[in-house]
Amino acid sequence: MKINKSVEQAIYVLLILALQKDGEPLKSRVLSAHLKVSDSYLKKILMKLKKGGLIVASASKNGGYQLARPIGA
């Protein structure tokens, strides 16, 4: 089975966010550097994940993206 590249990237994003200590938010530029993709490309994926209710975003100095629910829920 072949998985679309953007779906694969979305899964990686969810895994990275799930492994964040105490669910701390991550900036999109940090995620894009981790995945070695452009920030603009990753933001499109992040918006789809946000629209789907899988992640939330907070716009502040210490903000970023994090899972919408704890992984244990």
Beta strands, then each sheet from edge to edge (+ up, - down):
strand 1: 55-58
strand 2: 64-67
sheet 1: 1+ 2-
end
